[in-house]
């Protein structure tokens, strides 16, 4: 399993709108993607930073999303975001949430 972590600097007073946009437009888009498993979105106290973590069954599926629909998702969120989001991809080593075991 793989995770895409997107670190986002939010514009002032935009965390509520950002959260609603994630729920109403981004999550439905993700659910249509091959290999998508789950989405977790965190907003820091004060509402100026956010991290969105999507979980994917294969790296290829996460990469395909990054090439195809992710640019559209960033356009949807643009009015809430300052600067360029930072993306990192990780292999999931373990997860109690999904009861995964590390693959060695």
C-alpha positions in Angstrom: 0.0 0.0 0.0 1.2 3.5 -0.8 0.4 6.9 0.7 0.5 10.3 -1.0 1.1 13.1 1.5 0.2 16.6 0.4 1.3 19.5 2.6 -0.6 22.7 2.0 -0.3 26.3 3.3 -3.9 27.7 3.6 -4.9 31.2 3.0 -6.2 33.0 6.1 -9.7 32.1 7.2 -10.1 29.4 4.6 -9.9 26.2 6.5 -13.7 25.7 6.7 -14.1 26.2 3.0 -11.1 24.0 2.3 -12.6 21.2 4.4 -16.0 21.5 2.7 -14.4 21.4 -0.7 -12.4 18.3 0.2 -15.5 16.5 1.4 -17.8 17.7 -1.5 -15.5 17.5 -4.5 -12.2 15.9 -3.8 -13.2 12.8 -2.0 -15.9 11.9 -4.6 -13.2 12.3 -7.3 -10.8 10.1 -5.4 -13.4 7.4 -4.9 -13.6 7.1 -8.7 -9.9 6.3 -9.0 -8.5 2.8 -9.5 -6.8 1.6 -6.4 -7.9 4.4 -4.1 -8.4 3.2 -0.5 -8.9 6.2 1.9 -8.3 9.9 2.4 -7.3 11.6 5.7 -7.2 15.4 5.9 -5.7 17.2 8.8 -5.9 21.0 9.5 -3.5 22.4 12.1 -4.8 24.5 15.0 -5.1 28.0 13.7 -6.1 26.8 10.2 -3.1 27.9 8.2 -1.6 24.4 7.5 -3.2 21.2 6.2 -2.0 17.8 5.3 -4.0 15.5 3.0 -3.0 11.8 2.9 -4.5 9.5 0.4 -3.9 5.7 0.6 -3.6 3.6 -2.5 -3.3 -0.1 -3.1 -0.4 0.3 -5.6 2.2 3.0 -6.4 1.1 2.8 -10.0 -2.4 3.9 -9.1 -1.2 6.8 -6.9 1.1 7.8 -9.8 -1.7 7.6 -12.3 -3.9 9.8 -10.1 -1.0 12.3 -9.8 -0.8 12.5 -13.6 -4.5 12.7 -14.5 -6.9 14.0 -11.8 -4.6 15.6 -9.3 -4.0 18.8 -11.4 -7.8 19.3 -11.6 -8.1 18.8 -7.8 -5.4 21.4 -7.2 -7.4 23.8 -9.4 -10.5 23.2 -7.3 -8.6 23.9 -4.1 -6.6 26.9 -5.5 -8.7 29.6 -3.9 -7.9 28.2 -0.5 -4.1 27.5 -1.0 -1.1 29.8 -0.8 2.0 28.7 -2.7 2.7 25.3 -4.1 1.6 22.2 -2.2 4.4 19.8 -1.4 3.8 16.1 -2.4 5.6 13.1 -1.1 4.9 9.4 -1.8 5.5 6.7 0.9 5.2 3.0 1.1 3.0 2.2 4.0 5.1 0.2 6.5 2.2 -0.6 8.9 -1.2 0.6 9.8 -3.5 -0.4 12.6 -6.3 1.4 10.8 -6.1 -0.9 7.8 -4.5 -3.8 9.7 -1.6 -3.9 7.3 1.7 -5.7 7.8 5.0 -4.3 6.6 6.4 -6.0 3.6 10.1 -6.7 3.8 
